[in-house]
Amino acid sequence: MIAKIILGLLAALTVAGAASAQTVQLVTEEMMVKAADPGIDLFVRNKRPASMTAFRPERTVLFVHGATYPAHTTFDMRLDGQSWMEFIAARGYDVYLLDIRGYGKSTRPKEMSEEAQKNPPIVRGETAVKDIGSVVDFILARRNIARLNLLAHSWGSTLMATYTTQNATKVERLALYAPPWIRQTASLVQAGPGPLGAYRTVRREQALERWMTGVPETKKASLIPAGWFDAWADAVFASDPDGATMTPPVLRAPNGVVQDGLEFFGAGKPYYDPAKITVPTLLVLAEWDRDTPTYMAQTLFPLLVNAPGKRMVTLAEGTHSIMMERNRLELFRAVQAFFDEANGS
């Protein structure tokens, strides 16, 4: 198994809780968790109220990111004074995020230091699910709890759902935001012409273009509040120091997810069996999402035949990245309400 902290950083910050006029002092810890494979360390960040002394499954959350951008630059991207991670923690939760290997602050496999075409796609879903398992076991042991809530975005939803089908006894609730499913349209995650290499590169302007796909022209100017895209992009591209030295600067992302997409969802094959999910499950989708269009969650939802209390929420005027848009609080509140149910809130 795993898991040892090789780095610990303590910090405190103050976040106003929307549920009351009081401020909540949060503690931040960062750590590296050993993956199941030698030489791979996984970056994990934890935020929780400084006053929290007892830890319970229903009050513990782990977030995993999507196919391109790491968790620490999305889930914990502070905009308008607060990140989504802080929003949850301020409401009495012990919250964690994970950067899968090859992303963000986690170990980059050796193939990422070579030309992409010299190696096949790296970090397939099977490998990423192993990383999730390592971190889940670490958190459960650290807090002496049996289960926790899982929260994921995009590709992370596929990973977390797959993990849940294999480890239902370790999962309290499952919240999937922008979950992929069988494709009827082309993927916006493209690796370029030629054979699929170990990783792909993304430029800053490409990130914005993809983000705006599907947004009506009359709504584009107001979708992202002033300064938010640049703040996010600065953090994202700084997360890949080697990519930042290239001309033009790029973000490198493993291509395992692209290969999986070609072999499964893009080929009409499910990656996991939704009927094997046996915990309360939430699907959240946004009106203008073209990465994982709304038909995906709408097709997936009826297949969750054994998920008690399942529900699906559609959010107006948002994209695949609604967590960093003007309507992001609608996403935060929908997920929060789902988690709070287990606490009688």
SULNOR-V784067 format. One record per residue. RES is the residue in one small letter. PSI is psi in degrees with one decimal (NA if undefined). BURIAL is + if it has 9 or more other C-alpha atoms within 8 Angstrom, else -. Layout:
res = {RES	RES}
psi = {PSI	PSI}
burial = {BURIAL	BURIAL}
//
This chain:
res = {m	i	a	k	i	i	l	g	l	l	a	a	l	t	v	a	g	a	a	s	a	q	t	v	q	l	v	t	e	e	m	m	v	k	a	a	d	p	g	i	d	l	f	v	r	n	k	r	p	a	s	m	t	a	f	r	p	e	r	t	v	l	f	v	h	g	a	t	y	p	a	h	t	t	f	d	m	r	l	d	g	q	s	w	m	e	f	i	a	a	r	g	y	d	v	y	l	l	d	i	r	g	y	g	k	s	t	r	p	k	e	m	s	e	e	a	q	k	n	p	p	i	v	r	g	e	t	a	v	k	d	i	g	s	v	v	d	f	i	l	a	r	r	n	i	a	r	l	n	l	l	a	h	s	w	g	s	t	l	m	a	t	y	t	t	q	n	a	t	k	v	e	r	l	a	l	y	a	p	p	w	i	r	q	t	a	s	l	v	q	a	g	p	g	p	l	g	a	y	r	t	v	r	r	e	q	a	l	e	r	w	m	t	g	v	p	e	t	k	k	a	s	l	i	p	a	g	w	f	d	a	w	a	d	a	v	f	a	s	d	p	d	g	a	t	m	t	p	p	v	l	r	a	p	n	g	v	v	q	d	g	l	e	f	f	g	a	g	k	p	y	y	d	p	a	k	i	t	v	p	t	l	l	v	l	a	e	w	d	r	d	t	p	t	y	m	a	q	t	l	f	p	l	l	v	n	a	p	g	k	r	m	v	t	l	a	e	g	t	h	s	i	m	m	e	r	n	r	l	e	l	f	r	a	v	q	a	f	f	d	e	a	n	g	s}
psi = {-60.0	-89.0	112.8	149.1	124.7	-3.2	132.1	126.7	132.1	133.3	158.2	142.3	159.8	131.0	133.3	126.8	129.6	-22.5	-16.1	173.5	-6.0	153.7	151.8	122.8	124.8	144.6	136.1	131.4	141.4	140.4	159.6	126.2	134.8	129.2	173.1	-23.5	140.1	143.2	3.6	121.4	137.2	126.8	128.2	133.9	142.1	132.8	137.9	161.0	138.7	-25.8	-6.6	123.4	-18.2	139.2	131.5	151.5	-45.0	-10.1	16.4	132.6	136.6	129.2	139.5	142.3	-176.6	-155.3	-20.2	-42.0	139.5	162.3	-38.2	-17.6	0.6	-64.7	-34.0	32.9	110.2	115.4	136.0	36.6	-2.8	140.7	167.6	-39.8	-43.5	-34.9	-45.5	-46.9	-38.9	-15.5	20.6	28.7	150.2	104.8	135.0	150.9	154.1	130.1	114.6	152.4	141.7	-7.5	145.0	-125.6	3.5	165.6	134.6	123.3	151.7	-27.1	-23.2	-9.7	0.9	171.1	139.7	-39.1	-6.1	-11.0	154.2	170.7	135.9	160.1	62.4	167.0	-39.3	-40.7	-43.5	-38.2	-36.0	-40.7	-42.6	-44.6	-40.4	-42.5	-38.6	-48.8	-37.1	-47.4	-44.6	-42.4	-39.9	-39.1	-2.2	49.1	162.8	-22.9	170.0	166.2	143.4	134.9	132.9	157.5	131.0	-124.7	-36.1	-30.4	-40.8	-43.2	-47.2	-37.8	-43.1	-45.9	-42.1	-37.9	-23.7	-16.1	48.9	-30.2	-12.7	1.1	127.5	-58.4	155.2	118.3	119.8	117.3	122.6	54.4	131.9	156.3	-167.0	130.0	137.2	-7.5	162.4	148.1	144.2	-10.4	102.3	143.1	3.3	176.8	163.6	-179.9	148.3	120.3	-172.4	-36.0	168.6	167.2	147.4	131.9	160.6	-45.5	-29.9	-38.1	-43.0	-41.3	-45.2	-41.3	-41.0	-5.2	126.6	-7.9	128.4	142.9	-37.7	-11.0	-10.1	-41.1	-29.3	-1.1	-47.2	116.6	152.5	130.8	-16.1	-43.6	-45.7	-39.4	-44.7	-48.8	-38.9	-44.3	-42.3	-50.6	-23.9	-18.3	-9.6	82.4	-36.0	-42.6	-31.8	-20.4	-8.8	163.9	112.4	166.1	142.5	164.6	129.7	137.5	135.0	147.5	5.5	-38.9	-36.4	-43.4	-43.0	-40.9	-39.6	-38.2	-23.2	-91.5	-36.9	-15.6	12.8	18.2	133.1	146.2	-27.0	168.4	107.7	-26.6	-16.7	0.6	118.7	21.9	158.9	132.9	136.0	132.3	130.6	130.1	155.4	144.4	-41.8	14.8	121.1	-10.0	-50.9	82.3	158.9	-26.4	-25.0	-55.0	-35.6	-30.4	-37.8	-38.6	-49.4	-18.0	-9.4	60.5	-17.3	14.0	107.5	140.8	28.7	151.1	160.0	134.7	128.1	128.6	133.5	149.8	58.6	161.6	-167.2	-24.5	34.5	-22.6	-11.1	27.8	175.9	-24.9	21.2	-29.8	-25.1	-40.4	-49.1	-45.1	-37.1	-45.4	-40.3	-42.2	-38.7	-47.0	-39.2	-24.2	-40.0	-14.6	2.1	20.2	NA}
burial = {-	+	+	-	+	-	-	-	-	-	-	+	-	-	+	+	+	-	-	-	-	-	-	+	+	+	+	+	+	+	+	+	+	+	+	+	-	-	-	+	+	+	+	+	+	+	+	+	+	-	-	-	-	-	+	-	+	+	+	+	+	+	+	+	+	+	+	-	+	+	+	+	+	+	+	+	+	-	-	-	-	+	+	+	+	+	+	+	+	+	-	+	+	+	+	+	+	+	+	+	+	+	+	+	-	+	+	+	+	-	+	+	-	-	-	+	+	-	+	-	+	+	+	+	+	-	-	+	+	+	+	+	+	+	+	+	+	+	-	+	-	-	-	-	+	-	+	+	+	+	+	+	+	+	+	+	+	+	+	+	+	+	+	+	+	-	-	+	-	+	+	+	+	+	+	+	+	+	+	+	+	+	+	-	-	-	-	-	-	-	+	-	-	-	-	+	+	+	+	+	+	+	+	+	-	-	+	-	-	-	+	+	-	-	+	-	-	-	-	+	-	-	+	+	+	-	-	+	+	-	-	+	+	-	+	+	+	-	+	+	-	-	+	+	-	-	-	-	+	+	+	+	+	+	+	+	+	+	+	+	+	+	+	+	+	+	+	-	+	+	-	-	+	+	+	-	+	+	+	+	+	+	+	+	+	+	+	+	+	+	-	+	+	+	-	+	+	-	+	+	+	-	-	+	-	+	+	-	-	+	-	+	+	-	+	-	-	+	+	+	-	+	+	+	+	+	+	+	-	-	+	+	-	+	+	+	-	+	+	+	-	-	-	-	-}
//
